[in-house]
Amino acid sequence: HVCVRVLFSKPIVMKKGFFSKRKPSAEQVTGELSKYDERVLTAADKGDVALFKNGLKKGGSLAKCDSNGSTALHLACQGGHMNVVELILQQEPACLHIGDNQDRKPVHVACKSGHLLCLQLLLS
């Protein structure tokens, strides 16, 4: 919470339960990644909106994780890819509450990576 206070001049009111301890499901952790799941994760990491949309259209999942437990939202936040972050939040806002293997939520990743616009979007 410290980074939020330092980065913004006025307090930000976060929704109740924003930092819940919801863990990824067994499917997310142990499920096989299809080529479309991999496409979604790769596109989120690179900020490639067209590839991202194509991966979802073909059946890729926003709930799948890479070997570090990072979802597409974690990867998009790490790279500061606002367009992808916005698409994910529109389609699956519950992704906000999924922690990676170290229980870091996407908001933590955006804060640590210094992507203030992503952080603002996640907190709005």
C-alpha positions as CSV (number, residue, x, y, z in Angstrom):
1,H,0.0,0.0,0.0
2,V,3.0,2.3,0.5
3,C,3.6,2.8,-3.2
4,V,0.0,4.0,-3.7
5,R,0.5,6.8,-1.1
6,V,3.8,7.9,-2.6
7,L,2.6,7.9,-6.2
8,F,-0.6,9.9,-5.9
9,S,-1.2,13.2,-4.2
10,K,-4.8,12.4,-3.2
11,P,-5.9,9.2,-1.5
12,I,-7.3,6.4,-3.7
13,V,-10.3,4.5,-2.3
14,M,-10.0,0.9,-3.2
15,K,-13.1,-1.4,-3.4
16,K,-13.8,-3.7,-0.5
17,G,-12.0,-7.0,-0.9
18,F,-9.6,-5.7,-3.5
19,F,-6.6,-7.5,-2.0
20,S,-8.5,-10.7,-1.2
21,K,-6.4,-13.9,-0.8
22,R,-8.1,-15.8,-3.6
23,K,-5.7,-18.4,-5.0
24,P,-5.6,-19.6,-8.6
25,S,-7.8,-22.7,-9.2
26,A,-6.3,-26.1,-9.7
27,E,-7.1,-25.8,-13.5
28,Q,-5.1,-22.6,-13.7
29,V,-2.1,-24.2,-11.9
30,T,-2.1,-27.7,-13.4
31,G,-4.0,-27.4,-16.6
32,E,-2.3,-27.9,-19.9
33,L,-1.8,-24.7,-22.0
34,S,-3.2,-24.9,-25.4
35,K,-1.5,-23.1,-28.3
36,Y,-4.2,-20.4,-27.9
37,D,-3.6,-20.0,-24.2
38,E,0.1,-19.6,-25.0
39,R,-0.8,-17.0,-27.7
40,V,-2.8,-15.0,-25.2
41,L,0.0,-15.0,-22.6
42,T,2.6,-14.1,-25.2
43,A,0.5,-11.3,-26.7
44,A,-0.2,-9.9,-23.2
45,D,3.6,-10.0,-22.5
46,K,4.4,-8.2,-25.7
47,G,1.4,-5.8,-25.8
48,D,0.2,-7.2,-29.1
49,V,-3.6,-6.4,-29.1
50,A,-4.3,-8.1,-32.4
51,L,-2.6,-11.4,-31.4
52,F,-4.3,-11.2,-28.0
53,K,-7.8,-10.8,-29.5
54,N,-7.1,-13.6,-31.9
55,G,-5.9,-15.9,-29.1
56,L,-9.1,-15.3,-27.2
57,K,-11.3,-15.7,-30.3
58,K,-9.8,-19.1,-30.9
59,G,-10.5,-20.2,-27.4
60,G,-7.5,-19.0,-25.3
61,S,-8.2,-18.4,-21.6
62,L,-7.6,-15.4,-19.4
63,A,-7.4,-17.7,-16.4
64,K,-4.4,-19.7,-17.5
65,C,-1.0,-19.1,-15.9
66,D,2.6,-19.4,-17.1
67,S,5.1,-21.4,-15.1
68,N,5.5,-18.5,-12.6
69,G,1.8,-18.4,-12.0
70,S,1.4,-15.1,-13.9
71,T,-1.8,-14.6,-15.8
72,A,-2.1,-12.5,-18.9
73,L,-3.1,-9.5,-16.6
74,H,0.2,-9.9,-14.6
75,L,2.2,-9.9,-17.9
76,A,0.4,-7.0,-19.4
77,C,0.9,-5.0,-16.1
78,Q,4.5,-5.9,-16.0
79,G,5.0,-4.5,-19.5
80,G,2.8,-1.5,-19.0
81,H,0.5,-2.5,-21.9
82,M,-2.6,-0.4,-21.1
83,N,-4.6,-1.6,-24.1
84,V,-4.3,-5.2,-23.1
85,V,-4.9,-4.5,-19.4
86,E,-8.1,-2.7,-20.4
87,L,-9.3,-5.6,-22.6
88,I,-8.7,-8.1,-19.8
89,L,-10.5,-6.0,-17.2
90,Q,-13.5,-5.6,-19.5
91,Q,-13.8,-9.3,-20.1
92,E,-12.7,-10.8,-16.8
93,P,-12.4,-8.3,-13.9
94,A,-11.9,-11.2,-11.4
95,C,-8.4,-11.6,-12.8
96,L,-7.5,-8.7,-10.5
97,H,-7.6,-11.1,-7.5
98,I,-5.4,-13.9,-8.8
99,G,-2.0,-14.1,-7.3
100,D,1.1,-15.5,-9.0
101,N,3.3,-18.2,-7.3
102,Q,4.5,-15.6,-4.9
103,D,0.9,-14.3,-4.3
104,R,1.6,-11.0,-6.1
105,K,-1.6,-9.6,-7.6
106,P,-1.5,-7.6,-10.8
107,V,-1.7,-4.4,-8.9
108,H,1.6,-5.3,-7.1
109,V,3.2,-6.1,-10.4
110,A,2.2,-2.8,-11.9
111,C,3.4,-0.9,-8.9
112,K,6.7,-2.7,-8.8
113,S,7.2,-2.2,-12.5
114,G,6.5,1.5,-12.2
115,H,3.6,1.6,-14.6
116,L,1.4,4.3,-13.0
117,L,-1.3,4.4,-15.7
118,C,-1.8,0.6,-15.3
119,L,-1.9,1.0,-11.6
120,Q,-4.5,3.7,-11.8
121,L,-6.6,1.6,-14.2
122,L,-6.4,-1.4,-11.9
123,L,-7.5,0.7,-8.9
124,S,-10.4,2.4,-10.6
